[in-house]
Amino acid sequence: MEDKPRVEFALDRYRQWVKDLEAVVGTPSDVVERMVALLNDYRRFIDVDTIFDSRQDFLYRQAGQLKLNNSVIEEFLPWLVRPDVLPEIDGFDVEVGPTTCFSSVYFQTSLDSVAVGGGLNVRAKDQDFAISRRLFLRAAHDSNFDDAVTKSTSIAYVVAECKTNLDKTMFQEACATAHDVKAAVSGARYYLLCEWLDMAPLSTAPTDIDEVLILRMSKRVNSNVRNKYGSYEGRRRGRSAYLKYLDAHPFQREMFDRFLHHIRGLLRNDAPVEHEVLSRGYF
């Protein structure tokens, strides 16, 4: 396959990107600035050098299925949400990153077919990014739990779903996911992160989505332009315009700052103190 050396080189470039992210030090502000710069540099390499410039059409047409570019943000977020960037999270016994989280429980049993622990089963859902904590559930038909079943899962306090292009169908699906997340954990927060907007903006007020963040603060390239990129000749002719559009709309540091601000607000959500509440008159 002609693209094999190109993909192998991309794997080497990925490993170097991870090392570069790991090596970033400085103040929280400096770390975010540097990491977003590394993100833009790496993602431009994947989008242009690896996919767009290929003489074959396979990588461009199948990039989403191959997870060459649409998994980059979910791989990046755990590097962003860490104690040297977000000191408030230090000391919290949580896991940060893509994981499978609790959705609901059900009991697979009947009156004439008694199961251990009532046949306890756990439904779970893969999340692109979550701040979560391990949870163990145990069920039995006796108070001593002599004959019990134990299930392990994770409960999500913050969930972020990552999309390359957000269209109306994806938005509606995210609304359903956000509802499930909050039905499972009442205090959870759900954010939808997308690179490009591919729909007319809709209000999140009647939904369970806390906020939609458009990481490049721009709309997707029009479909009539994208159609021309389906062939190598079309990509060759449109390369300069494509590069100009990418360079004009990089990942915006302020969008990641906003995401961190939301998490920071949750971590600082202390229980109200009576004398402070009375002095200001509200809580």
Secondary structure, DSSP 8 states (H G I E B T S, - for coil): -TTHHHHHHHHHHHHHHHHHHHH--SSHHHHHHHHHHHHHHHHHIIIIIIIIT-SSSHHHHHHHHHTSSTTHHHHHHHHHSSTTT-GGGTT---EEEEEEEEEEEEE--BTTB--GGGGEEEEEEEEEEEEEEEEEEEEESSTT-SSEEEEEEEEEEEEEEEEEEE-HHHHHHHHHHHHHHHHHSTT-EEEEEEEEE-S----STTSS--EEEETTSSB---HHHHGGGGSHHHHHHHHHHHHHHHHHS---HHHHHHHHHHHHHHHT-----HHHHHHHT--
